[in-house]
Amino acid sequence: MATFAKKFVLILFFLHCTVFISGCGVYSFTGTSLSPDIKTFSVLNFTTGTAGGPADLPLRLTEELKEYFQRNTSLISQPGGGDLILEGSITGYDVLAAAPTANDQAGLNRLNVTVQVRFTNAKDETKNFDQSFTYYADFPQDQTLNQNEARLLPTIRENLVQQIFNKSAADW
């Protein structure tokens, strides 16, 4: 009788492991919920559709998106024609007044960056989208954008990449 119980427990253990391991093919620890038949991705070069901003902003955003997908998925990067395709344009690069003070002056200035992204899922067209993503960072009103741009842009790009990844790969 003890042998039967041991075999039963062993069989249950292996069944549990099989179910657990097979579940890892669709979901990952990064929160992605990609179908197992999706193997490749392409990030086409982003463009500038607005005045202002550093000339290398679209290139940096493109490269950071590629790197983020490579780090957080098992997908293979392709120059074009991937199962998932991201493309887009920087559509806004604005400095706005934020945190008004009592004398109607801005206490802070805000750098606002907006990106229009078109996402194509070749395996499931219901996941496709064309959406705008925006992120900002504040800097003191007594300083210029040139004094703060190099410090603010990495944070803005990082957050834009995270938003785009969450919408496209994590489906949030």
DRENTOR-208140 format. One record per residue: chain; residue number from 1; x, y, z of N, C-alpha, C, O in turn. Coordinates in steps of 0.2 Angstrom, whole numbers. Each point is the difference from the previous one (the first is absolute). Layout:
BEGIN
mol->A&seq->NUM&nX->X&nY->Y&nZ->Z&caX->X&caY->Y&caZ->Z&cX->X&cY->Y&cZ->Z&oX->X&oY->Y&oZ->Z $
...
//
This chain:
BEGIN
mol->A&seq->1&nX->4&nY->-6&nZ->0&caX->-4&caY->6&caZ->0&cX->4&cY->6&cZ->0&oX->-1&oY->5&oZ->-3 $
mol->A&seq->2&nX->7&nY->-5&nZ->7&caX->4&caY->6&caZ->0&cX->3&cY->1&cZ->-7&oX->2&oY->6&oZ->-2 $
mol->A&seq->3&nX->0&nY->-11&nZ->-2&caX->3&caY->1&caZ->-6&cX->-5&cY->3&cZ->-5&oX->2&oY->5&oZ->-4 $
mol->A&seq->4&nX->-9&nY->-6&nZ->4&caX->-5&caY->3&caZ->-4&cX->0&cY->7&cZ->2&oX->-1&oY->4&oZ->-4 $
mol->A&seq->5&nX->1&nY->-2&nZ->10&caX->0&caY->7&caZ->3&cX->6&cY->4&cZ->-3&oX->-1&oY->6&oZ->-2 $
mol->A&seq->6&nX->7&nY->-9&nZ->2&caX->6&caY->3&caZ->-2&cX->-1&cY->2&cZ->-8&oX->2&oY->5&oZ->-2 $
mol->A&seq->7&nX->-4&nY->-11&nZ->-1&caX->-1&caY->1&caZ->-8&cX->-5&cY->6&cZ->-1&oX->1&oY->4&oZ->-5 $
mol->A&seq->8&nX->-6&nY->-4&nZ->9&caX->-6&caY->5&caZ->-2&cX->3&cY->7&cZ->2&oX->-1&oY->4&oZ->-4 $
mol->A&seq->9&nX->5&nY->-3&nZ->9&caX->3&caY->6&caZ->2&cX->5&cY->2&cZ->-6&oX->0&oY->6&oZ->-2 $
mol->A&seq->10&nX->4&nY->-10&nZ->0&caX->5&caY->1&caZ->-5&cX->-4&cY->2&cZ->-7&oX->2&oY->5&oZ->-3 $
mol->A&seq->11&nX->-7&nY->-9&nZ->1&caX->-4&caY->2&caZ->-6&cX->-3&cY->7&cZ->1&oX->0&oY->4&oZ->-5 $
mol->A&seq->12&nX->-3&nY->-2&nZ->11&caX->-3&caY->6&caZ->1&cX->6&cY->6&cZ->-1&oX->-1&oY->5&oZ->-3 $
mol->A&seq->13&nX->7&nY->-7&nZ->6&caX->5&caY->5&caZ->0&cX->2&cY->1&cZ->-8&oX->1&oY->6&oZ->-2 $
mol->A&seq->14&nX->0&nY->-11&nZ->-2&caX->2&caY->1&caZ->-7&cX->-5&cY->4&cZ->-4&oX->1&oY->4&oZ->-4 $
mol->A&seq->15&nX->-8&nY->-6&nZ->6&caX->-5&caY->4&caZ->-4&cX->0&cY->7&cZ->2&oX->-1&oY->4&oZ->-4 $
mol->A&seq->16&nX->2&nY->-2&nZ->10&caX->0&caY->7&caZ->2&cX->6&cY->3&cZ->-3&oX->-1&oY->6&oZ->-2 $
mol->A&seq->17&nX->7&nY->-9&nZ->2&caX->6&caY->3&caZ->-3&cX->-1&cY->1&cZ->-8&oX->1&oY->5&oZ->-3 $
mol->A&seq->18&nX->-5&nY->-10&nZ->0&caX->-1&caY->1&caZ->-7&cX->-5&cY->6&cZ->-2&oX->2&oY->4&oZ->-4 $
mol->A&seq->19&nX->-7&nY->-3&nZ->8&caX->-5&caY->5&caZ->-1&cX->4&cY->7&cZ->2&oX->-1&oY->5&oZ->-4 $
mol->A&seq->20&nX->5&nY->-5&nZ->9&caX->4&caY->6&caZ->2&cX->4&cY->2&cZ->-6&oX->1&oY->6&oZ->-2 $
mol->A&seq->21&nX->3&nY->-11&nZ->0&caX->5&caY->2&caZ->-5&cX->-3&cY->2&cZ->-7&oX->2&oY->5&oZ->-3 $
mol->A&seq->22&nX->-7&nY->-8&nZ->1&caX->-4&caY->1&caZ->-6&cX->-3&cY->7&cZ->0&oX->-1&oY->4&oZ->-5 $
mol->A&seq->23&nX->-1&nY->-2&nZ->11&caX->-3&caY->7&caZ->1&cX->5&cY->6&cZ->-1&oX->-1&oY->5&oZ->-2 $
mol->A&seq->24&nX->8&nY->-7&nZ->3&caX->5&caY->5&caZ->-1&cX->1&cY->2&cZ->-7&oX->3&oY->5&oZ->-2 $
mol->A&seq->25&nX->-6&nY->-8&nZ->-3&caX->1&caY->1&caZ->-7&cX->-4&cY->6&cZ->-2&oX->2&oY->4&oZ->-5 $
mol->A&seq->26&nX->-7&nY->-2&nZ->8&caX->-5&caY->5&caZ->-2&cX->1&cY->6&cZ->5&oX->0&oY->6&oZ->-3 $
mol->A&seq->27&nX->1&nY->-7&nZ->9&caX->1&caY->5&caZ->5&cX->7&cY->0&cZ->3&oX->3&oY->-5&oZ->0 $
mol->A&seq->28&nX->0&nY->11&nZ->1&caX->7&caY->1&caZ->3&cX->0&cY->4&cZ->6&oX->-5&oY->3&oZ->2 $
mol->A&seq->29&nX->11&nY->-3&nZ->1&caX->0&caY->4&caZ->6&cX->0&cY->8&cZ->-1&oX->-1&oY->4&oZ->4 $
mol->A&seq->30&nX->2&nY->-2&nZ->-11&caX->0&caY->7&caZ->-1&cX->-7&cY->2&cZ->-2&oX->-1&oY->6&oZ->-1 $
mol->A&seq->31&nX->-4&nY->-10&nZ->2&caX->-7&caY->2&caZ->-2&cX->-2&cY->-1&cZ->-7&oX->-6&oY->2&oZ->-1 $
mol->A&seq->32&nX->10&nY->-4&nZ->-3&caX->-2&caY->-1&caZ->-7&cX->-5&cY->-5&cZ->-1&oX->0&oY->-6&oZ->4 $
mol->A&seq->33&nX->-5&nY->6&nZ->-8&caX->-5&caY->-5&caZ->-2&cX->0&cY->-1&cZ->-7&oX->-5&oY->0&oZ->-3 $
mol->A&seq->34&nX->11&nY->-1&nZ->0&caX->0&caY->-2&caZ->-7&cX->-1&cY->-7&cZ->-2&oX->1&oY->-4&oZ->4 $
mol->A&seq->35&nX->-5&nY->3&nZ->-10&caX->-1&caY->-6&caZ->-2&cX->6&cY->-4&cZ->-2&oX->5&oY->3&oZ->-2 $
mol->A&seq->36&nX->-4&nY->-10&nZ->4&caX->6&caY->-3&caZ->-2&cX->2&cY->0&cZ->-7&oX->5&oY->-2&oZ->-2 $
mol->A&seq->37&nX->-10&nY->3&nZ->-3&caX->2&caY->0&caZ->-7&cX->3&cY->6&cZ->-2&oX->2&oY->1&oZ->-6 $
mol->A&seq->38&nX->-1&nY->4&nZ->10&caX->3&caY->7&caZ->-1&cX->8&cY->-2&cZ->1&oX->1&oY->-1&oZ->6 $
mol->A&seq->39&nX->3&nY->2&nZ->-11&caX->7&caY->-1&caZ->1&cX->4&cY->6&cZ->-1&oX->6&oY->0&oZ->2 $
mol->A&seq->40&nX->-8&nY->5&nZ->-6&caX->4&caY->5&caZ->-2&cX->-3&cY->7&cZ->1&oX->-6&oY->0&oZ->1 $
mol->A&seq->41&nX->10&nY->5&nZ->-1&caX->-3&caY->7&caZ->1&cX->5&cY->5&cZ->-4&oX->6&oY->-2&oZ->-2 $
mol->A&seq->42&nX->-9&nY->7&nZ->-1&caX->3&caY->5&caZ->-3&cX->-2&cY->7&cZ->3&oX->-5&oY->1&oZ->1 $
mol->A&seq->43&nX->10&nY->3&nZ->0&caX->-1&caY->7&caZ->2&cX->3&cY->4&cZ->-6&oX->6&oY->1&oZ->-1 $
mol->A&seq->44&nX->-10&nY->2&nZ->-3&caX->2&caY->4&caZ->-6&cX->2&cY->7&cZ->3&oX->-2&oY->2&oZ->5 $
mol->A&seq->45&nX->6&nY->1&nZ->-9&caX->3&caY->7&caZ->3&cX->-5&cY->5&cZ->1&oX->-4&oY->1&oZ->-4 $
mol->A&seq->46&nX->3&nY->2&nZ->10&caX->-4&caY->5&caZ->2&cX->2&cY->6&cZ->-4&oX->6&oY->1&oZ->-1 $
mol->A&seq->47&nX->-11&nY->4&nZ->0&caX->2&caY->6&caZ->-4&cX->-2&cY->6&cZ->5&oX->-3&oY->-1&oZ->5 $
mol->A&seq->48&nX->5&nY->7&nZ->-7&caX->-2&caY->6&caZ->3&cX->-6&cY->3&cZ->-4&oX->1&oY->2&oZ->-6 $
mol->A&seq->49&nX->-6&nY->-1&nZ->9&caX->-6&caY->3&caZ->-3&cX->-1&cY->7&cZ->3&oX->-6&oY->3&oZ->0 $
mol->A&seq->50&nX->11&nY->0&nZ->4&caX->-2&caY->6&caZ->3&cX->7&cY->4&cZ->0&oX->5&oY->-2&oZ->0 $
mol->A&seq->51&nX->-6&nY->9&nZ->1&caX->6&caY->4&caZ->1&cX->3&cY->-1&cZ->7&oX->-4&oY->-1&oZ->5 $
mol->A&seq->52&nX->10&nY->2&nZ->-4&caX->3&caY->0&caZ->7&cX->2&cY->-7&cZ->2&oX->-1&oY->-5&oZ->-4 $
mol->A&seq->53&nX->5&nY->5&nZ->9&caX->3&caY->-7&caZ->2&cX->6&cY->-1&cZ->-3&oX->2&oY->2&oZ->-6 $
mol->A&seq->54&nX->2&nY->-6&nZ->9&caX->7&caY->-2&caZ->-3&cX->-1&cY->-4&cZ->-6&oX->-5&oY->-4&oZ->0 $
mol->A&seq->55&nX->9&nY->4&nZ->-5&caX->0&caY->-3&caZ->-6&cX->0&cY->-8&cZ->1&oX->-2&oY->-4&oZ->-4 $
mol->A&seq->56&nX->6&nY->2&nZ->9&caX->1&caY->-7&caZ->2&cX->-6&cY->-3&cZ->4&oX->0&oY->-6&oZ->1 $
mol->A&seq->57&nX->-5&nY->9&nZ->1&caX->-5&caY->-2&caZ->4&cX->-4&cY->-6&cZ->-4&oX->-1&oY->-5&oZ->4 $
mol->A&seq->58&nX->-1&nY->5&nZ->-10&caX->-3&caY->-6&caZ->-3&cX->4&cY->-6&cZ->0&oX->-2&oY->-5&oZ->1 $
mol->A&seq->59&nX->9&nY->6&nZ->-3&caX->4&caY->-6&caZ->0&cX->1&cY->-3&cZ->7&oX->0&oY->-6&oZ->0 $
mol->A&seq->60&nX->1&nY->10&nZ->5&caX->1&caY->-2&caZ->7&cX->-7&cY->-4&cZ->2&oX->1&oY->-5&oZ->3 $
mol->A&seq->61&nX->-6&nY->8&nZ->-5&caX->-7&caY->-4&caZ->2&cX->0&cY->-6&cZ->-3&oX->-2&oY->-5&oZ->3 $
mol->A&seq->62&nX->3&nY->4&nZ->-10&caX->0&caY->-6&caZ->-4&cX->5&cY->-5&cZ->3&oX->-2&oY->-6&oZ->1 $
mol->A&seq->63&nX->8&nY->8&nZ->1&caX->5&caY->-5&caZ->3&cX->-2&cY->-2&cZ->7&oX->1&oY->-6&oZ->1 $
mol->A&seq->64&nX->-4&nY->10&nZ->3&caX->-2&caY->-2&caZ->6&cX->-6&cY->-4&cZ->0&oX->0&oY->-5&oZ->4 $
mol->A&seq->65&nX->-4&nY->6&nZ->-8&caX->-6&caY->-5&caZ->-1&cX->3&cY->-7&cZ->-2&oX->-3&oY->-5&oZ->3 $
mol->A&seq->66&nX->7&nY->5&nZ->-8&caX->3&caY->-7&caZ->-2&cX->3&cY->-3&cZ->6&oX->-1&oY->-6&oZ->1 $
mol->A&seq->67&nX->6&nY->9&nZ->2&caX->3&caY->-3&caZ->6&cX->-5&cY->-2&cZ->6&oX->1&oY->-5&oZ->2 $
mol->A&seq->68&nX->-6&nY->9&nZ->-1&caX->-5&caY->-2&caZ->5&cX->-4&cY->-7&cZ->-2&oX->-1&oY->-4&oZ->4 $
mol->A&seq->69&nX->-1&nY->4&nZ->-10&caX->-3&caY->-6&caZ->-3&cX->5&cY->-6&cZ->1&oX->-2&oY->-6&oZ->2 $
mol->A&seq->70&nX->8&nY->7&nZ->-4&caX->5&caY->-6&caZ->0&cX->2&cY->-2&cZ->7&oX->0&oY->-6&oZ->2 $
mol->A&seq->71&nX->0&nY->11&nZ->3&caX->1&caY->-2&caZ->7&cX->-6&cY->-3&cZ->3&oX->1&oY->-4&oZ->5 $
mol->A&seq->72&nX->-7&nY->6&nZ->-7&caX->-6&caY->-3&caZ->4&cX->-4&cY->-5&cZ->-4&oX->-6&oY->-1&oZ->3 $
mol->A&seq->73&nX->8&nY->-1&nZ->-8&caX->-4&caY->-5&caZ->-4&cX->5&cY->-5&cZ->-3&oX->6&oY->1&oZ->0 $
mol->A&seq->74&nX->-8&nY->-6&nZ->-2&caX->4&caY->-5&caZ->-4&cX->0&cY->1&cZ->-7&oX->2&oY->-4&oZ->-4 $
mol->A&seq->75&nX->-5&nY->9&nZ->1&caX->-1&caY->2&caZ->-7&cX->7&cY->1&cZ->-3&oX->4&oY->3&oZ->3 $
mol->A&seq->76&nX->-4&nY->-4&nZ->-9&caX->6&caY->1&caZ->-4&cX->-1&cY->7&cZ->-4&oX->-5&oY->0&oZ->-4 $
mol->A&seq->77&nX->9&nY->4&nZ->4&caX->0&caY->7&caZ->-4&cX->1&cY->-1&cZ->-7&oX->5&oY->-4&oZ->-2 $
mol->A&seq->78&nX->-9&nY->7&nZ->-2&caX->1&caY->0&caZ->-8&cX->0&cY->7&cZ->-2&oX->-4&oY->4&oZ->3 $
mol->A&seq->79&nX->7&nY->-2&nZ->-8&caX->0&caY->7&caZ->-3&cX->-7&cY->2&cZ->-3&oX->-1&oY->5&oZ->0 $
mol->A&seq->80&nX->-3&nY->-10&nZ->-2&caX->-7&caY->1&caZ->-2&cX->-3&cY->-6&cZ->-1&oX->3&oY->-6&oZ->0 $
mol->A&seq->81&nX->-10&nY->6&nZ->0&caX->-4&caY->-6&caZ->-1&cX->-1&cY->-5&cZ->5&oX->-1&oY->-6&oZ->-1 $
mol->A&seq->82&nX->2&nY->9&nZ->8&caX->0&caY->-5&caZ->5&cX->-8&cY->-1&cZ->2&oX->-4&oY->3&oZ->-3 $
mol->A&seq->83&nX->3&nY->-8&nZ->7&caX->-7&caY->-2&caZ->2&cX->-3&cY->6&cZ->4&oX->-6&oY->1&oZ->-1 $
mol->A&seq->84&nX->10&nY->3&nZ->4&caX->-2&caY->6&caZ->4&cX->4&cY->6&cZ->-4&oX->6&oY->-1&oZ->0 $
mol->A&seq->85&nX->-9&nY->6&nZ->-1&caX->3&caY->6&caZ->-4&cX->-2&cY->6&cZ->4&oX->-6&oY->2&oZ->1 $
mol->A&seq->86&nX->11&nY->2&nZ->1&caX->-1&caY->7&caZ->3&cX->3&cY->5&cZ->-4&oX->6&oY->-1&oZ->-2 $
mol->A&seq->87&nX->-10&nY->6&nZ->1&caX->3&caY->6&caZ->-4&cX->-4&cY->6&cZ->3&oX->-5&oY->0&oZ->2 $
mol->A&seq->88&nX->8&nY->6&nZ->-4&caX->-3&caY->6&caZ->3&cX->4&cY->6&cZ->-1&oX->5&oY->0&oZ->-4 $
mol->A&seq->89&nX->-7&nY->5&nZ->7&caX->2&caY->7&caZ->-1&cX->0&cY->4&cZ->6&oX->-5&oY->-1&oZ->4 $
mol->A&seq->90&nX->10&nY->5&nZ->-2&caX->0&caY->5&caZ->5&cX->-5&cY->6&cZ->-2&oX->2&oY->3&oZ->-5 $
mol->A&seq->91&nX->-8&nY->-3&nZ->8&caX->-5&caY->5&caZ->-2&cX->0&cY->6&cZ->4&oX->-3&oY->5&oZ->-1 $
mol->A&seq->92&nX->6&nY->-5&nZ->7&caX->0&caY->6&caZ->5&cX->6&cY->0&cZ->4&oX->3&oY->-5&oZ->2 $
mol->A&seq->93&nX->0&nY->11&nZ->-2&caX->6&caY->2&caZ->4&cX->-1&cY->7&cZ->2&oX->2&oY->5&oZ->-3 $
mol->A&seq->94&nX->-5&nY->-4&nZ->9&caX->-2&caY->6&caZ->3&cX->2&cY->2&cZ->7&oX->0&oY->-5&oZ->4 $
mol->A&seq->95&nX->1&nY->11&nZ->-3&caX->2&caY->2&caZ->7&cX->-7&cY->4&cZ->2&oX->-1&oY->5&oZ->-3 $
mol->A&seq->96&nX->-2&nY->-7&nZ->8&caX->-6&caY->3&caZ->3&cX->1&cY->3&cZ->7&oX->5&oY->-3&oZ->3 $
mol->A&seq->97&nX->-8&nY->8&nZ->-1&caX->0&caY->2&caZ->7&cX->-4&cY->-5&cZ->4&oX->-5&oY->-2&oZ->-2 $
mol->A&seq->98&nX->8&nY->1&nZ->8&caX->-3&caY->-5&caZ->5&cX->1&cY->4&cZ->7&oX->4&oY->4&oZ->1 $
mol->A&seq->99&nX->-9&nY->-6&nZ->3&caX->1&caY->2&caZ->7&cX->0&cY->8&cZ->0&oX->5&oY->3&oZ->2 $
mol->A&seq->100&nX->-11&nY->0&nZ->-3&caX->0&caY->7&caZ->0&cX->1&cY->3&cZ->7&oX->-3&oY->-3&oZ->5 $
mol->A&seq->101&nX->6&nY->9&nZ->-4&caX->1&caY->3&caZ->6&cX->-5&cY->5&cZ->1&oX->-4&oY->2&oZ->-4 $
mol->A&seq->102&nX->4&nY->2&nZ->10&caX->-5&caY->5&caZ->1&cX->0&cY->6&cZ->-5&oX->-5&oY->3&oZ->-1 $
mol->A&seq->103&nX->11&nY->-2&nZ->-1&caX->1&caY->6&caZ->-5&cX->-1&cY->-2&cZ->-7&oX->3&oY->3&oZ->-5 $
mol->A&seq->104&nX->-6&nY->-8&nZ->3&caX->-2&caY->-3&caZ->-6&cX->6&cY->-1&cZ->-5&oX->0&oY->0&oZ->-6 $
mol->A&seq->105&nX->5&nY->-3&nZ->10&caX->6&caY->-2&caZ->-4&cX->1&cY->-8&cZ->2&oX->-3&oY->-2&oZ->5 $
mol->A&seq->106&nX->6&nY->-1&nZ->-10&caX->1&caY->-7&caZ->1&cX->5&cY->-2&cZ->6&oX->6&oY->3&oZ->0 $
mol->A&seq->107&nX->-8&nY->-7&nZ->4&caX->5&caY->-2&caZ->5&cX->5&cY->-5&cZ->-3&oX->6&oY->-1&oZ->3 $
mol->A&seq->108&nX->-9&nY->-3&nZ->-7&caX->4&caY->-5&caZ->-4&cX->-2&cY->0&cZ->-7&oX->-5&oY->2&oZ->-2 $
mol->A&seq->109&nX->10&nY->-4&nZ->-2&caX->-1&caY->-1&caZ->-7&cX->-1&cY->-8&cZ->-2&oX->3&oY->-4&oZ->4 $
mol->A&seq->110&nX->-6&nY->2&nZ->-8&caX->-1&caY->-7&caZ->-2&cX->1&cY->-1&cZ->-7&oX->-2&oY->3&oZ->-5 $
mol->A&seq->111&nX->7&nY->-8&nZ->4&caX->2&caY->-3&caZ->-7&cX->-5&cY->-5&cZ->-1&oX->0&oY->-6&oZ->3 $
mol->A&seq->112&nX->-4&nY->6&nZ->-8&caX->-5&caY->-5&caZ->-2&cX->2&cY->-3&cZ->-7&oX->1&oY->4&oZ->-5 $
mol->A&seq->113&nX->0&nY->-10&nZ->5&caX->1&caY->-4&caZ->-6&cX->-5&cY->-5&cZ->-2&oX->-3&oY->-4&oZ->4 $
mol->A&seq->114&nX->0&nY->5&nZ->-10&caX->-5&caY->-4&caZ->-3&cX->2&cY->-4&cZ->-6&oX->3&oY->2&oZ->-4 $
mol->A&seq->115&nX->-5&nY->-9&nZ->4&caX->2&caY->-4&caZ->-5&cX->-6&cY->-4&cZ->-3&oX->-4&oY->-2&oZ->4 $
mol->A&seq->116&nX->3&nY->2&nZ->-10&caX->-6&caY->-3&caZ->-4&cX->3&cY->-7&cZ->-2&oX->5&oY->0&oZ->-4 $
mol->A&seq->117&nX->-8&nY->-5&nZ->7&caX->3&caY->-7&caZ->-2&cX->-6&cY->-4&cZ->-4&oX->-5&oY->0&oZ->2 $
mol->A&seq->118&nX->8&nY->-4&nZ->-7&caX->-5&caY->-4&caZ->-3&cX->3&cY->-7&cZ->1&oX->6&oY->-2&oZ->-2 $
mol->A&seq->119&nX->-10&nY->-3&nZ->5&caX->2&caY->-6&caZ->2&cX->-4&cY->-5&cZ->-5&oX->-6&oY->0&oZ->0 $
mol->A&seq->120&nX->10&nY->-5&nZ->-3&caX->-3&caY->-5&caZ->-4&cX->2&cY->-7&cZ->2&oX->6&oY->-1&oZ->1 $
mol->A&seq->121&nX->-11&nY->-3&nZ->1&caX->1&caY->-7&caZ->2&cX->-2&cY->-4&cZ->-6&oX->-6&oY->-1&oZ->-1 $
mol->A&seq->122&nX->10&nY->-2&nZ->-2&caX->-1&caY->-4&caZ->-7&cX->-4&cY->-6&cZ->2&oX->-3&oY->-3&oZ->-4 $
mol->A&seq->123&nX->3&nY->0&nZ->10&caX->-3&caY->-6&caZ->2&cX->-7&cY->1&cZ->3&oX->-4&oY->-4&oZ->0 $
mol->A&seq->124&nX->2&nY->10&nZ->2&caX->-6&caY->2&caZ->3&cX->-2&cY->7&cZ->-1&oX->2&oY->5&oZ->4 $
mol->A&seq->125&nX->-6&nY->-3&nZ->-9&caX->-1&caY->7&caZ->-2&cX->-4&cY->3&cZ->5&oX->0&oY->6&oZ->0 $
mol->A&seq->126&nX->-4&nY->-9&nZ->5&caX->-3&caY->3&caZ->5&cX->4&cY->4&cZ->5&oX->-2&oY->4&oZ->4 $
mol->A&seq->127&nX->9&nY->-6&nZ->-4&caX->4&caY->3&caZ->5&cX->3&cY->7&cZ->-3&oX->4&oY->3&oZ->3 $
mol->A&seq->128&nX->-5&nY->-2&nZ->-10&caX->3&caY->6&caZ->-3&cX->-2&cY->6&cZ->3&oX->-6&oY->0&oZ->2 $
mol->A&seq->129&nX->10&nY->5&nZ->-2&caX->-2&caY->7&caZ->3&cX->4&cY->5&cZ->-4&oX->5&oY->-1&oZ->-2 $
mol->A&seq->130&nX->-8&nY->7&nZ->2&caX->3&caY->7&caZ->-2&cX->-2&cY->4&cZ->6&oX->-5&oY->3&oZ->0 $
mol->A&seq->131&nX->10&nY->-1&nZ->4&caX->-1&caY->4&caZ->6&cX->6&cY->4&cZ->2&oX->5&oY->-1&oZ->-2 $
mol->A&seq->132&nX->-7&nY->7&nZ->5&caX->4&caY->5&caZ->3&cX->2&cY->-2&cZ->7&oX->-4&oY->-2&oZ->4 $
mol->A&seq->133&nX->11&nY->3&nZ->-3&caX->3&caY->-1&caZ->7&cX->3&cY->6&cZ->2&oX->4&oY->3&oZ->-4 $
mol->A&seq->134&nX->-5&nY->0&nZ->10&caX->3&caY->6&caZ->3&cX->4&cY->-1&cZ->6&oX->-3&oY->-4&oZ->5 $
mol->A&seq->135&nX->8&nY->7&nZ->-4&caX->3&caY->0&caZ->7&cX->4&cY->7&cZ->1&oX->2&oY->3&oZ->-5 $
mol->A&seq->136&nX->-1&nY->-1&nZ->11&caX->3&caY->7&caZ->1&cX->4&cY->-1&cZ->6&oX->0&oY->-5&oZ->4 $
mol->A&seq->137&nX->4&nY->11&nZ->-3&caX->5&caY->0&caZ->6&cX->0&cY->8&cZ->1&oX->0&oY->4&oZ->-5 $
mol->A&seq->138&nX->0&nY->-2&nZ->11&caX->0&caY->7&caZ->2&cX->7&cY->2&cZ->2&oX->5&oY->-4&oZ->2 $
mol->A&seq->139&nX->-4&nY->11&nZ->-3&caX->7&caY->3&caZ->2&cX->-2&cY->7&cZ->2&oX->-5&oY->3&oZ->-2 $
mol->A&seq->140&nX->10&nY->0&nZ->6&caX->-1&caY->6&caZ->3&cX->-1&cY->6&cZ->-5&oX->3&oY->0&oZ->-5 $
mol->A&seq->141&nX->-8&nY->5&nZ->6&caX->-1&caY->5&caZ->-4&cX->6&cY->5&cZ->-1&oX->0&oY->3&oZ->-6 $
mol->A&seq->142&nX->4&nY->-3&nZ->10&caX->6&caY->4&caZ->-1&cX->6&cY->-3&cZ->-4&oX->5&oY->3&oZ->0 $
mol->A&seq->143&nX->-7&nY->-9&nZ->-3&caX->6&caY->-3&caZ->-4&cX->-3&cY->-1&cZ->-7&oX->-6&oY->0&oZ->-1 $
mol->A&seq->144&nX->10&nY->0&nZ->-4&caX->-2&caY->-1&caZ->-6&cX->-1&cY->-8&cZ->-2&oX->3&oY->-4&oZ->4 $
mol->A&seq->145&nX->-6&nY->3&nZ->-10&caX->-1&caY->-7&caZ->-2&cX->7&cY->-3&cZ->-1&oX->1&oY->-6&oZ->1 $
mol->A&seq->146&nX->3&nY->10&nZ->-5&caX->7&caY->-2&caZ->-1&cX->4&cY->-3&cZ->6&oX->4&oY->-4&oZ->-1 $
mol->A&seq->147&nX->-5&nY->7&nZ->7&caX->3&caY->-2&caZ->6&cX->-2&cY->-6&cZ->2&oX->3&oY->-4&oZ->4 $
mol->A&seq->148&nX->-9&nY->2&nZ->-5&caX->-4&caY->-6&caZ->3&cX->-1&cY->-6&cZ->-5&oX->-1&oY->-5&oZ->2 $
mol->A&seq->149&nX->1&nY->7&nZ->-9&caX->-2&caY->-5&caZ->-5&cX->4&cY->-7&cZ->1&oX->-3&oY->-5&oZ->0 $
mol->A&seq->150&nX->9&nY->5&nZ->1&caX->4&caY->-6&caZ->0&cX->-1&cY->-4&cZ->6&oX->0&oY->-6&oZ->0 $
mol->A&seq->151&nX->-3&nY->9&nZ->6&caX->-2&caY->-3&caZ->6&cX->-7&cY->-3&cZ->-1&oX->-1&oY->-5&oZ->3 $
mol->A&seq->152&nX->-3&nY->9&nZ->-6&caX->-7&caY->-2&caZ->0&cX->-2&cY->-6&cZ->-5&oX->-4&oY->-4&oZ->1 $
mol->A&seq->153&nX->7&nY->5&nZ->-7&caX->-1&caY->-5&caZ->-6&cX->0&cY->-7&cZ->2&oX->-4&oY->-4&oZ->-3 $
mol->A&seq->154&nX->10&nY->2&nZ->6&caX->0&caY->-8&caZ->1&cX->-6&cY->-2&cZ->4&oX->-3&oY->-6&oZ->-1 $
mol->A&seq->155&nX->1&nY->10&nZ->6&caX->-6&caY->-2&caZ->4&cX->-6&cY->0&cZ->-4&oX->-5&oY->-5&oZ->0 $
mol->A&seq->156&nX->4&nY->10&nZ->-4&caX->-6&caY->0&caZ->-5&cX->0&cY->-6&cZ->-5&oX->-5&oY->-3&oZ->0 $
mol->A&seq->157&nX->11&nY->2&nZ->-3&caX->0&caY->-6&caZ->-5&cX->-1&cY->-6&cZ->4&oX->-4&oY->-4&oZ->-3 $
mol->A&seq->158&nX->6&nY->3&nZ->9&caX->-1&caY->-7&caZ->3&cX->-7&cY->-1&cZ->2&oX->-2&oY->-5&oZ->-1 $
mol->A&seq->159&nX->-1&nY->10&nZ->3&caX->-8&caY->0&caZ->1&cX->-4&cY->-1&cZ->-6&oX->-5&oY->-4&oZ->0 $
mol->A&seq->160&nX->7&nY->7&nZ->-5&caX->-4&caY->-1&caZ->-7&cX->1&cY->-7&cZ->-2&oX->-4&oY->-3&oZ->-2 $
mol->A&seq->161&nX->11&nY->0&nZ->2&caX->1&caY->-7&caZ->-2&cX->-4&cY->-4&cZ->5&oX->-3&oY->-5&oZ->-3 $
mol->A&seq->162&nX->2&nY->6&nZ->9&caX->-3&caY->-5&caZ->5&cX->-8&cY->1&cZ->-2&oX->-3&oY->-6&oZ->0 $
mol->A&seq->163&nX->0&nY->11&nZ->-2&caX->-7&caY->1&caZ->-2&cX->-1&cY->-4&cZ->-6&oX->-5&oY->-3&oZ->-1 $
mol->A&seq->164&nX->9&nY->4&nZ->-4&caX->0&caY->-3&caZ->-6&cX->0&cY->-8&cZ->0&oX->-4&oY->-3&oZ->-3 $
mol->A&seq->165&nX->9&nY->1&nZ->7&caX->1&caY->-7&caZ->1&cX->-6&cY->-3&cZ->4&oX->-3&oY->-5&oZ->-2 $
mol->A&seq->166&nX->0&nY->8&nZ->7&caX->-6&caY->-2&caZ->4&cX->-6&cY->-1&cZ->-5&oX->-4&oY->-5&oZ->1 $
mol->A&seq->167&nX->3&nY->10&nZ->-5&caX->-6&caY->0&caZ->-5&cX->1&cY->-5&cZ->-5&oX->-5&oY->-4&oZ->-2 $
mol->A&seq->168&nX->11&nY->3&nZ->-1&caX->1&caY->-5&caZ->-5&cX->2&cY->-7&cZ->2&oX->-4&oY->-5&oZ->-3 $
mol->A&seq->169&nX->8&nY->4&nZ->7&caX->2&caY->-7&caZ->2&cX->-3&cY->-3&cZ->6&oX->-2&oY->-5&oZ->1 $
mol->A&seq->170&nX->1&nY->10&nZ->4&caX->-4&caY->-2&caZ->6&cX->-7&cY->0&cZ->0&oX->-4&oY->-2&oZ->4 $
mol->A&seq->171&nX->1&nY->6&nZ->-9&caX->-7&caY->1&caZ->-1&cX->-3&cY->3&cZ->6&oX->-6&oY->-3&oZ->2 $
mol->A&seq->172&nX->9&nY->8&nZ->1&caX->-3&caY->3&caZ->6&cX->-4&cY->6&cZ->-3&oX->-3&oY->4&oZ->5 $
//
